[in-house]
Amino acid sequence: MAIAYALAVAWLSRGFPALTAYGYWQPGLPLALAALLRFGGRCWPALLAGAAWLAWRNGLAVSAAAPQIAAMLGAALLSSQALRPRASALSHLPGVLRYLFGAALCGSLLSALGWFFAQLPSADPARAAQDALRIALGDMAAMAALPPLLLLNGHSCMATPERRRETVAVGMLTLCLSLLVCVWLDGRDGRYAALPYLFIMPLLWLAFRSQQLLAHVLSLAIVAFALRGAHLERGALSIVGERAALLNVALLALVQSVALLVFGALLAERRSVERSLMQANQSLESKVAERTAQLAESEARLRLLADAAPFPLAMNRLSGGELNYANARAEELFDTRIEASGSQKVQDFYADPDECERVAQVLRAGGRVMDREVRLKGAGGREFWALISCAVVKSDKVWHVINSINDISERKRLEQSLRDANTALRRQVGEIEHLQQGLREQARRDPLTGLFNRRHLDDILPRVLSHMLALHREVAVLMVDADHFKRVNDTYGHRCGDIVLTALAAYLSDHFRSGDIVCRYGGEEFFVLLPGASLEAAHAKAQGLCDAVRAMPIQAQGHALTVTLSVGLALSPMHGEDAESVVHAADAALYQAKQTGRDRVCVAAPLQSLLLGEG
């Protein structure tokens, strides 16, 4: 490697003697940087050996060669370290700027500084400083042009034959024009000095077409043509001698290399961003496609579930009511085909449009309707009762209503039948209760006179006695018997006897208070219960009864009959606190009234004497 490096430096020095003679570069620096970039930092001993051999061959003293070699190798090492990582050094603008200012500029200045200190012992400082600046400019141009060829190796591609033809045509045309401009033209008057800089446009076009390596090679070719023209003192850059022409060539090389590097980095960043965007777009499209497939699959499952539902389902828009889905059972229920176009509205299937609006208001307020009974109608006009449940859902920023419908017409018919049966049953129960009331009334009423019978007396007498005894009140009882009633039956017949009994019962009912209880005790006997009546009041009432009946004519089948009454009077609790004792006392008093001549009132003993004494 040391020999190869030494031979390459010697060949470049001999190939471009004017550059070396006028001090416009040190060919060892760009070659050392290229070797370090290609083989890594492990090759620096070989570079040191090659540089030392060249210094010995050129007859340089050790004191002059040592700082120059040290500065050159140090600049190359520092510049190579500034280009880490090598693979992406020139693929972005920060890397290009780091290379131009950190590697090319600083490396060339460091190398020129070493050359300057090597020349100080024997040269004029001012002249040495000028030569050092020229060397820095030439080295910077060479470092901007040569090492990128290694870094950009493999960055070019020609995908199609058409693009290859375009690239070859542009490259050949650029070479021909650069040969004409940089070698054949006579530019000593300076009028063509700007033409070589126009070749930057085809170079940028090649870089844009992903031919960065070719663009740098073509740039080196243009620089080589310009160097040849400067040596021959011809071309657009040969203005006032070879030294000035070489300065123009160095500036041209530097401008072309810097422009290509910066443009290539911007282009690489743009394409990197485009690739990232494309990858992100592809990833997004993949995710969208996957999500779309998932939604389609989910929608298909939901539609399958809705289609297979054992009850009618329908969906409509909340705002306008347009129907956009109905399963087979819903279509069968409404006897029509529901189109997804929304030409049919949910309002069309309500028997009462106001009911539809009320359901919509409940949905807008609460978002849900549960088990609401409504009347619906099919396409043929058939009306039926339905139990609906609705829920509001949002899809594609539009509110929809999912309706579950259950035909309850049969249930409603059964409910109506049950109501009719209940009405009929209540009517029958009322009739039965009326009959039962009549039976109860008949059971406690005497069928001939309409008065309470003895059964009712036996039921109510103990309760009245117990109640009045609790209130410390008296209860008077009258046992009334029609005198010689058998004669009426024997003389006028039983029909006349019944008329007489009926007349007596009517008078008894009218003669006593509404709170008194008048019963037919049996045959021609009557029993009167007077709650709260004193002995005197009861006796006066009984005596007035006897007097009134005695004077009352009774018309019976054309006969005017008169009847007298015998009355037995008893008082509770004086004659007993229980019903049996009181009845027995009243019956004994009645017997006494009959024995003493009838048509009178007798009070049960011992109150009879008291009553007579008061009289």
C-alpha positions as CSV (number, residue, x, y, z in Angstrom):
1,M,0.0,0.0,0.0
2,A,2.9,2.3,0.7
3,I,4.3,1.7,-2.8
4,A,0.9,2.2,-4.4
5,Y,0.4,5.4,-2.5
6,A,3.9,6.7,-3.5
7,L,3.4,5.8,-7.1
8,A,-0.1,7.4,-7.3
9,V,1.3,10.7,-5.8
10,A,4.2,10.7,-8.2
11,W,2.0,10.0,-11.1
12,L,-0.4,12.9,-10.2
13,S,2.6,15.2,-9.7
14,R,3.9,14.3,-13.1
15,G,0.5,14.4,-14.7
16,F,-0.2,17.9,-13.4
17,P,3.2,19.5,-13.1
18,A,1.8,23.0,-13.3
19,L,-0.3,22.5,-10.2
20,T,2.7,21.3,-8.3
21,A,5.1,23.8,-9.7
22,Y,2.9,26.8,-8.9
23,G,2.0,25.3,-5.4
24,Y,-1.7,24.8,-6.0
25,W,-2.0,21.5,-4.2
26,Q,-0.4,18.6,-2.4
27,P,-1.6,15.4,-4.2
28,G,-0.7,13.4,-1.2
29,L,-3.5,14.8,1.0
30,P,-6.5,13.9,-1.1
31,L,-5.0,10.5,-1.9
32,A,-4.3,9.8,1.8
33,L,-7.9,10.8,2.6
34,A,-9.2,8.5,-0.2
35,A,-7.1,5.6,1.1
36,L,-8.3,6.2,4.7
37,L,-11.9,6.3,3.5
38,R,-11.4,3.1,1.5
39,F,-9.3,1.0,3.8
40,G,-9.8,2.5,7.2
41,G,-7.5,4.0,9.8
42,R,-5.3,0.9,9.9
43,C,-3.5,1.9,6.7
44,W,-1.8,5.1,8.1
45,P,1.6,3.4,8.7
46,A,1.7,2.6,5.0
47,L,0.8,6.2,4.1
48,L,3.5,7.4,6.4
49,A,6.1,5.1,4.8
50,G,5.0,6.2,1.3
51,A,5.2,9.9,2.2
52,A,8.6,9.5,3.8
53,W,9.9,7.7,0.7
54,L,8.7,10.5,-1.5
55,A,10.4,13.1,0.7
56,W,13.7,11.1,0.6
57,R,13.4,10.7,-3.2
58,N,12.7,14.4,-3.7
59,G,15.8,15.2,-1.6
60,L,13.9,17.0,1.2
61,A,15.7,17.5,4.5
62,V,14.2,15.8,7.5
63,S,13.6,19.1,9.3
64,A,11.5,20.3,6.3
65,A,9.8,17.0,5.5
66,A,8.8,16.0,9.0
67,P,6.3,18.8,9.8
68,Q,4.9,18.6,6.2
69,I,4.3,14.9,6.4
70,A,2.9,15.1,9.9
71,A,0.5,17.9,9.0
72,M,-0.7,16.1,5.8
73,L,-1.3,12.7,7.6
74,G,-2.9,14.4,10.6
75,A,-5.3,16.4,8.3
76,A,-6.2,13.2,6.4
77,L,-6.9,11.3,9.7
78,L,-9.0,14.1,11.1
79,S,-10.9,14.5,7.9
80,S,-11.6,10.7,7.7
81,Q,-12.9,10.8,11.2
82,A,-15.2,13.7,10.3
83,L,-16.9,11.5,7.7
84,R,-18.1,8.8,10.2
85,P,-20.3,6.9,9.4
86,R,-18.9,6.6,5.9
87,A,-22.1,5.0,4.4
88,S,-24.3,8.0,5.1
89,A,-21.7,10.8,5.2
90,L,-23.0,12.6,2.1
91,S,-26.7,11.5,2.2
92,H,-27.9,14.4,4.2
93,L,-27.1,18.1,4.3
94,P,-25.4,18.1,7.8
95,G,-23.1,15.4,6.6
96,V,-22.1,17.4,3.5
97,L,-21.5,20.5,5.5
98,R,-19.5,18.5,8.0
99,Y,-17.4,17.1,5.1
100,L,-16.9,20.5,3.4
101,F,-16.0,22.5,6.5
102,G,-14.7,19.7,8.8
103,A,-12.8,17.6,6.3
104,A,-12.1,19.6,3.2
105,L,-11.6,23.1,4.6
106,C,-10.0,22.2,8.0
107,G,-8.0,19.4,6.5
108,S,-6.6,21.6,3.7
109,L,-5.9,24.4,6.1
110,L,-4.1,22.1,8.5
111,S,-2.0,20.5,5.7
112,A,-1.1,24.0,4.3
113,L,-0.2,25.1,7.8
114,G,2.3,22.2,8.0
115,W,3.7,23.1,4.6
116,F,4.0,26.8,5.8
117,F,6.0,25.9,8.9
118,A,8.2,23.5,6.8
119,Q,9.1,26.5,4.5
120,L,9.8,29.1,7.2
121,P,13.5,28.5,7.9
122,S,14.5,29.1,4.2
123,A,11.7,31.1,2.7
124,D,10.2,34.6,2.9
125,P,7.2,34.4,5.4
126,A,4.9,36.5,3.2
127,R,5.7,34.5,0.1
128,A,5.3,31.2,2.1
129,A,1.9,32.4,3.4
130,Q,0.7,33.1,-0.2
131,D,1.9,29.7,-1.3
132,A,0.2,28.1,1.7
133,L,-3.1,29.7,0.8
134,R,-2.8,28.5,-2.8
135,I,-2.1,25.0,-1.6
136,A,-5.1,25.2,0.8
137,L,-7.3,26.2,-2.1
138,G,-6.1,23.5,-4.4
139,D,-6.2,20.8,-1.7
140,M,-9.7,21.9,-0.8
141,A,-10.8,21.7,-4.4
142,A,-9.2,18.2,-4.8
143,M,-10.6,17.0,-1.5
144,A,-14.1,18.2,-2.5
145,A,-13.8,16.4,-5.9
146,L,-11.8,13.1,-5.4
147,P,-13.0,11.4,-2.1
148,P,-16.8,11.7,-2.9
149,L,-16.1,9.3,-5.7
150,L,-15.4,6.6,-3.1
151,L,-18.3,7.7,-0.8
152,L,-20.9,7.8,-3.6
153,N,-19.8,4.5,-5.1
154,G,-22.9,2.4,-5.8
155,H,-25.3,5.4,-5.4
156,S,-26.1,5.5,-9.1
157,C,-28.6,3.4,-10.9
158,M,-30.1,3.3,-14.4
159,A,-33.3,1.5,-14.2
160,T,-34.5,1.6,-17.8
161,P,-32.8,1.6,-21.2
162,E,-34.5,4.9,-22.0
163,R,-33.0,6.6,-18.9
164,R,-29.6,5.1,-19.9
165,R,-29.8,6.6,-23.4
166,E,-30.7,10.0,-21.9
167,T,-27.8,9.8,-19.5
168,V,-25.3,8.8,-22.2
169,A,-26.6,11.6,-24.5
170,V,-26.3,14.3,-21.9
171,G,-22.9,13.1,-20.7
172,M,-21.4,12.9,-24.2
173,L,-22.9,16.3,-25.1
174,T,-21.5,17.8,-21.9
175,L,-18.1,16.3,-22.5
176,C,-18.0,17.7,-26.0
177,L,-19.1,21.1,-25.0
178,S,-16.7,21.2,-22.1
179,L,-13.8,20.2,-24.4
180,L,-14.8,23.0,-26.8
181,V,-15.2,25.6,-24.1
182,C,-12.2,24.7,-21.8
183,V,-9.6,23.8,-24.6
184,W,-10.4,25.2,-28.0
185,L,-11.9,28.6,-27.2
186,D,-9.6,31.6,-27.0
187,G,-10.6,33.1,-23.7
188,R,-7.7,35.4,-23.1
189,D,-9.9,38.4,-23.3
190,G,-12.2,37.0,-20.6
191,R,-15.4,37.1,-22.5
192,Y,-16.0,33.3,-22.1
193,A,-15.0,33.1,-18.4
194,A,-18.6,32.4,-17.2
195,L,-19.3,29.6,-19.7
196,P,-17.6,26.7,-17.8
197,Y,-19.8,27.4,-14.8
198,L,-22.9,26.7,-16.9
199,F,-22.0,23.0,-17.0
200,I,-23.2,22.9,-13.5
201,M,-26.8,22.5,-14.9
202,P,-26.3,19.2,-16.8
203,L,-24.3,18.0,-13.7
204,L,-27.3,18.8,-11.5
205,W,-29.6,17.1,-14.0
206,L,-27.6,13.9,-13.8
207,A,-27.6,14.1,-10.0
208,F,-31.4,14.6,-10.1
209,R,-31.6,11.5,-12.3
210,S,-29.9,9.5,-9.5
211,Q,-26.5,9.6,-11.3
212,Q,-24.5,11.4,-8.7
213,L,-21.4,9.3,-9.2
214,L,-21.5,10.0,-13.0
215,A,-22.0,13.7,-12.3
216,H,-18.9,13.8,-10.1
217,V,-16.9,11.8,-12.7
218,L,-18.1,14.3,-15.4
219,S,-17.2,17.2,-13.2
220,L,-13.6,15.8,-12.9
221,A,-13.5,15.4,-16.6
222,I,-14.5,19.1,-17.0
223,V,-11.8,20.1,-14.5
224,A,-9.3,18.0,-16.4
225,F,-10.2,19.7,-19.7
226,A,-9.9,23.1,-17.9
227,L,-6.4,22.1,-16.6
228,R,-5.4,21.1,-20.1
229,G,-6.6,24.3,-21.5
230,A,-4.7,26.2,-18.7
231,H,-1.5,24.4,-19.6
232,L,-2.0,25.2,-23.3
233,E,-3.1,28.8,-22.3
234,R,-6.3,28.3,-24.2
235,G,-9.9,27.9,-23.2
236,A,-12.5,30.1,-21.5
237,L,-10.5,30.1,-18.1
238,S,-7.1,31.1,-19.6
239,I,-7.2,34.8,-19.1
240,V,-3.9,36.3,-18.0
241,G,-1.4,33.5,-17.8
242,E,-1.2,30.0,-16.5
243,R,-1.1,30.9,-12.8
244,A,-4.4,32.8,-13.0
245,A,-5.9,30.1,-15.2
246,L,-5.0,27.4,-12.6
247,L,-6.7,29.6,-9.9
248,N,-9.9,29.7,-12.1
249,V,-9.8,26.0,-12.6
250,A,-9.5,25.4,-8.8
251,L,-12.5,27.7,-8.2
252,L,-14.5,25.9,-10.9
253,A,-13.7,22.5,-9.4
254,L,-14.6,23.7,-5.9
255,V,-17.9,25.3,-7.1
256,Q,-18.9,22.2,-9.1
257,S,-18.1,19.8,-6.3
258,V,-19.8,21.9,-3.6
259,A,-22.9,22.4,-5.7
260,L,-23.1,18.6,-6.5
261,L,-22.6,17.6,-2.9
262,V,-25.1,20.1,-1.5
263,F,-27.7,19.4,-4.2
264,G,-27.1,15.6,-3.8
265,A,-27.6,15.8,-0.1
266,L,-30.8,17.9,-0.4
267,L,-32.0,15.5,-3.1
268,A,-31.2,12.5,-0.9
269,E,-33.0,14.0,2.0
270,R,-36.0,14.7,-0.1
271,R,-36.1,11.2,-1.5
272,S,-35.6,9.8,2.0
273,V,-38.6,11.9,3.1
274,E,-40.5,10.7,0.0
275,R,-39.6,7.1,0.9
276,S,-40.7,7.6,4.5
277,L,-43.9,9.2,3.3
278,M,-44.5,6.4,0.8
279,Q,-43.8,3.8,3.4
280,A,-46.1,5.6,5.9
281,N,-48.7,5.9,3.2
282,Q,-48.4,2.2,2.3
283,S,-48.6,1.4,6.0
284,L,-51.6,3.7,6.4
285,E,-53.2,2.2,3.3
286,S,-52.5,-1.3,4.6
287,K,-54.0,-0.4,8.0
288,V,-57.0,1.3,6.3
289,A,-57.5,-1.7,4.1
290,E,-57.2,-4.0,7.1
291,R,-59.6,-1.8,9.1
292,T,-61.9,-1.6,6.1
293,A,-61.8,-5.4,5.8
294,Q,-62.5,-5.7,9.5
295,L,-65.4,-3.3,9.3
296,A,-66.7,-5.1,6.3
297,E,-66.4,-8.4,8.1
298,S,-68.0,-6.9,11.2
299,E,-70.8,-5.4,9.1
300,A,-71.3,-8.7,7.4
301,R,-71.5,-10.5,10.7
302,L,-74.0,-7.9,12.1
303,R,-76.1,-8.2,8.9
304,L,-76.0,-11.9,9.1
305,L,-77.0,-11.7,12.8
306,A,-79.8,-9.3,11.9
307,D,-81.0,-11.4,9.0
308,A,-81.0,-14.5,11.1
309,A,-82.8,-12.8,14.1
310,P,-86.0,-14.6,15.0
311,F,-87.9,-11.3,15.3
312,P,-88.4,-8.4,12.9
313,L,-85.6,-5.8,12.8
314,A,-85.5,-2.5,10.9
315,M,-83.2,0.6,10.8
316,N,-84.0,4.1,9.8
317,R,-82.5,7.6,10.0
318,L,-83.5,9.5,13.0
319,S,-83.9,12.9,11.3
320,G,-86.0,12.0,8.3
321,G,-87.2,8.5,9.1
322,E,-85.9,7.0,5.8
323,L,-85.7,3.2,6.1
324,N,-82.4,1.7,5.0
325,Y,-82.6,-1.8,6.3
326,A,-85.1,-4.5,7.3
327,N,-84.6,-8.2,7.8
328,A,-86.7,-10.9,6.1
329,R,-89.1,-11.1,9.1
330,A,-89.7,-7.4,9.1
331,E,-90.5,-7.5,5.3
332,E,-92.8,-10.4,5.9
333,L,-94.6,-8.6,8.7
334,F,-95.1,-5.4,6.6
335,D,-95.8,-7.4,3.4
336,T,-93.3,-5.3,1.4
337,R,-89.7,-5.1,0.2
338,I,-87.6,-2.5,2.1
339,E,-85.2,-0.8,-0.2
340,A,-81.8,0.5,1.1
341,S,-82.2,3.6,-1.0
342,G,-84.4,5.2,1.7
343,S,-87.4,5.7,-0.6
344,Q,-89.7,4.4,2.2
345,K,-90.1,6.1,5.6
346,V,-90.9,4.7,9.0
347,Q,-93.9,7.1,9.2
348,D,-95.5,5.2,6.3
349,F,-96.0,2.2,8.6
350,Y,-97.6,3.9,11.6
351,A,-101.4,3.8,11.8
352,D,-101.2,7.1,13.7
353,P,-98.6,9.6,12.5
354,D,-98.7,11.5,15.8
355,E,-97.7,8.3,17.6
356,C,-94.6,8.1,15.3
357,E,-93.7,11.7,16.2
358,R,-94.1,10.9,19.9
359,V,-91.7,8.0,19.6
360,A,-89.2,10.2,17.8
361,Q,-89.4,12.8,20.6
362,V,-88.7,10.1,23.2
363,L,-85.7,8.9,21.2
364,R,-84.3,12.4,20.8
365,A,-84.7,13.0,24.6
366,G,-83.5,9.7,26.0
367,G,-82.0,7.7,23.1
368,R,-84.1,4.6,23.9
369,V,-87.7,3.3,23.8
370,M,-88.5,0.1,25.7
371,D,-91.6,-2.1,25.1
372,R,-94.0,0.5,23.8
373,E,-97.3,-0.6,22.3
374,V,-98.2,1.1,19.0
375,R,-100.5,0.4,16.1
376,L,-98.7,-0.2,12.8
377,K,-99.9,-1.0,9.4
378,G,-98.6,-3.1,6.5
379,A,-98.2,-2.1,2.9
380,G,-101.6,-3.5,2.1
381,G,-103.3,-1.4,4.8
382,R,-103.6,-4.2,7.4
383,E,-103.4,-2.6,10.9
384,F,-102.0,-4.5,13.8
385,W,-100.7,-4.0,17.3
386,A,-97.0,-4.2,17.9
387,L,-94.6,-4.0,20.8
388,I,-91.5,-2.0,19.8
389,S,-88.1,-1.3,21.4
390,C,-85.9,1.3,19.8
391,A,-82.3,2.4,20.3
392,V,-80.3,5.3,18.7
393,V,-76.9,4.6,17.2
394,K,-74.4,6.7,15.3
395,S,-72.8,5.6,12.0
396,D,-70.8,7.7,9.6
397,K,-71.8,10.9,11.6
398,V,-75.5,10.1,11.1
399,W,-77.9,9.1,13.8
400,H,-79.9,5.9,13.1
401,V,-82.7,4.1,14.9
402,I,-82.7,0.3,15.3
403,N,-86.2,-1.0,15.8
404,S,-87.2,-4.3,17.2
405,I,-90.8,-5.2,16.4
406,N,-93.0,-7.8,17.9
407,D,-96.5,-8.4,16.5
408,I,-98.9,-8.6,19.5
409,S,-102.2,-8.7,17.6
410,E,-103.0,-12.1,18.9
411,R,-102.1,-11.1,22.5
412,K,-104.3,-8.0,22.1
413,R,-107.2,-10.1,20.8
414,L,-106.8,-12.5,23.7
415,E,-106.6,-9.5,26.1
416,Q,-109.8,-8.1,24.6
417,S,-111.5,-11.5,24.9
418,L,-110.3,-11.7,28.5
419,R,-111.7,-8.2,29.2
420,D,-115.0,-9.1,27.6
421,A,-115.0,-12.3,29.6
422,N,-114.2,-10.4,32.8
423,T,-117.0,-7.9,32.0
424,A,-119.5,-10.8,31.5
425,L,-118.2,-12.5,34.6
426,R,-118.6,-9.3,36.6
427,R,-122.1,-9.0,35.3
428,Q,-122.9,-12.6,36.2
429,V,-121.3,-12.1,39.6
430,G,-123.5,-9.0,40.1
431,E,-126.5,-11.0,39.1
432,I,-125.5,-13.8,41.4
433,E,-124.8,-11.4,44.3
434,H,-128.2,-9.8,43.6
435,L,-129.8,-13.3,43.7
436,Q,-127.8,-14.1,46.8
437,Q,-129.0,-10.9,48.4
438,G,-132.5,-11.7,47.4
439,L,-132.1,-15.2,48.8
440,R,-130.7,-13.8,52.0
441,E,-133.5,-11.3,52.1
442,Q,-136.0,-14.1,51.4
443,A,-134.3,-16.2,54.1
444,R,-134.9,-13.5,56.7
445,R,-138.2,-12.1,55.4
446,D,-141.6,-13.6,55.7
447,P,-142.9,-14.2,52.2
448,L,-146.5,-13.3,53.1
449,T,-146.1,-10.1,55.1
450,G,-142.6,-8.9,54.0
451,L,-141.6,-8.6,57.7
452,F,-138.5,-10.1,59.2
453,N,-139.0,-13.7,60.1
454,R,-138.2,-15.7,63.2
455,R,-134.9,-16.8,61.8
456,H,-133.7,-13.2,61.5
457,L,-135.1,-12.5,65.0
458,D,-133.1,-15.3,66.5
459,D,-130.0,-14.0,64.8
460,I,-130.3,-10.3,65.7
461,L,-132.0,-10.4,69.1
462,P,-128.9,-11.6,71.0
463,R,-126.7,-9.0,69.3
464,V,-129.1,-6.1,70.1
465,L,-129.4,-7.2,73.7
466,S,-125.6,-7.5,74.1
467,H,-124.9,-4.1,72.5
468,M,-127.5,-2.3,74.5
469,L,-126.4,-4.0,77.7
470,A,-122.9,-2.7,77.0
471,L,-124.3,0.8,76.6
472,H,-126.4,0.4,79.8
473,R,-129.5,0.9,77.9
474,E,-132.9,-0.9,78.1
475,V,-134.5,-2.9,75.4
476,A,-138.3,-3.5,75.3
477,V,-139.9,-6.4,73.4
478,L,-143.5,-6.9,72.5
479,M,-145.2,-10.2,71.7
480,V,-148.3,-9.4,69.7
481,D,-151.1,-11.9,68.9
482,A,-154.3,-11.4,66.8
483,D,-157.3,-12.4,68.9
484,H,-159.5,-15.2,67.7
485,F,-157.7,-15.3,64.3
486,K,-158.8,-18.9,63.8
487,R,-162.4,-17.7,63.4
488,V,-161.4,-15.5,60.6
489,N,-159.8,-18.4,58.7
490,D,-162.7,-20.7,59.5
491,T,-165.4,-18.1,58.6
492,Y,-163.9,-16.3,55.6
493,G,-161.2,-18.6,54.5
494,H,-157.4,-18.6,54.6
495,R,-157.2,-16.1,51.8
496,C,-159.0,-13.5,53.9
497,G,-156.8,-14.5,56.8
498,D,-153.7,-13.8,54.8
499,I,-155.1,-10.4,53.8
500,V,-155.7,-9.6,57.5
501,L,-152.2,-10.6,58.4
502,T,-150.7,-8.5,55.6
503,A,-152.7,-5.5,56.7
504,L,-151.6,-6.0,60.3
505,A,-147.9,-6.3,59.3
506,A,-148.2,-3.1,57.2
507,Y,-149.6,-1.2,60.1
508,L,-147.0,-2.5,62.5
509,S,-144.2,-1.4,60.2
510,D,-145.7,2.1,60.0
511,H,-146.6,2.4,63.7
512,F,-143.1,1.9,65.1
513,R,-139.9,3.8,64.7
514,S,-137.4,3.1,61.9
515,G,-134.9,1.8,64.4
516,D,-137.5,-0.7,65.8
517,I,-137.6,-4.2,64.4
518,V,-140.9,-5.8,63.6
519,C,-140.9,-9.6,62.9
520,R,-143.6,-12.2,62.2
521,Y,-143.0,-14.7,65.0
522,G,-145.3,-17.4,63.6
523,G,-148.9,-17.8,62.5
524,E,-150.8,-14.7,63.8
525,E,-148.1,-13.7,66.3
526,F,-145.7,-10.8,65.8
527,F,-142.6,-9.7,67.7
528,V,-141.5,-6.1,68.1
529,L,-138.0,-5.1,69.3
530,L,-137.7,-1.6,70.6
531,P,-134.0,-0.8,71.4
532,G,-133.5,2.1,74.0
533,A,-137.3,2.3,74.9
534,S,-138.3,2.6,78.5
535,L,-141.1,0.6,80.0
536,E,-143.5,3.5,80.0
537,A,-142.8,4.4,76.4
538,A,-143.1,0.7,75.3
539,H,-146.3,0.3,77.2
540,A,-147.8,3.4,75.7
541,K,-146.7,2.4,72.3
542,A,-148.3,-1.1,72.7
543,Q,-151.5,0.3,74.1
544,G,-151.8,2.8,71.2
545,L,-151.3,-0.1,68.9
546,C,-154.1,-2.1,70.4
547,D,-156.5,0.9,70.3
548,A,-155.6,1.7,66.7
549,V,-156.1,-1.8,65.4
550,R,-159.4,-2.2,67.3
551,A,-160.7,0.8,65.5
552,M,-159.2,-0.1,62.0
553,P,-161.5,-1.9,59.5
554,I,-159.8,-4.3,57.3
555,Q,-161.2,-5.0,53.8
556,A,-160.8,-8.6,52.8
557,Q,-162.6,-9.9,49.7
558,G,-165.6,-7.7,50.2
559,H,-165.7,-8.1,53.9
560,A,-165.0,-5.4,56.5
561,L,-163.3,-7.2,59.3
562,T,-162.1,-5.9,62.7
563,V,-159.4,-7.5,64.8
564,T,-158.1,-7.0,68.3
565,L,-154.6,-7.6,69.6
566,S,-153.2,-9.0,72.8
567,V,-149.7,-7.8,73.7
568,G,-147.1,-9.2,76.1
569,L,-144.4,-6.7,77.2
570,A,-141.0,-7.6,78.6
571,L,-138.0,-5.4,79.4
572,S,-134.2,-6.2,79.3
573,P,-132.3,-6.4,81.5
574,M,-135.1,-6.5,84.1
575,H,-136.6,-9.7,82.7
576,G,-133.3,-11.1,81.6
577,E,-130.1,-10.3,79.8
578,D,-130.2,-13.1,77.2
579,A,-132.7,-13.5,74.3
580,E,-134.3,-16.7,75.6
581,S,-135.2,-15.1,79.0
582,V,-136.6,-12.0,77.4
583,V,-138.7,-13.9,74.9
584,H,-139.9,-16.3,77.5
585,A,-141.0,-13.3,79.7
586,A,-142.8,-11.6,76.8
587,D,-144.5,-14.8,75.9
588,A,-145.7,-15.3,79.5
589,A,-147.0,-11.7,79.5
590,L,-148.9,-12.5,76.3
591,Y,-150.4,-15.6,77.8
592,Q,-151.5,-13.5,80.7
593,A,-153.2,-11.0,78.4
594,K,-155.1,-13.7,76.7
595,Q,-156.2,-15.2,80.0
596,T,-157.4,-11.9,81.3
597,G,-159.7,-11.2,78.4
598,R,-157.6,-10.4,75.4
599,D,-157.4,-7.0,73.6
600,R,-155.0,-5.6,76.2
601,V,-151.4,-5.1,77.1
602,C,-149.8,-7.1,79.9
603,V,-146.3,-6.6,81.3
604,A,-144.3,-9.5,82.4
605,A,-144.0,-9.9,86.2
606,P,-142.8,-8.4,88.5
607,L,-143.1,-5.1,86.6
608,Q,-146.8,-5.5,86.1
609,S,-147.5,-4.6,89.7
610,L,-145.2,-1.6,89.5
611,L,-146.9,-0.4,86.4
612,L,-150.4,-0.8,87.9
613,G,-149.2,1.0,91.1
614,E,-148.1,3.9,89.1
615,G,-151.3,3.9,87.2
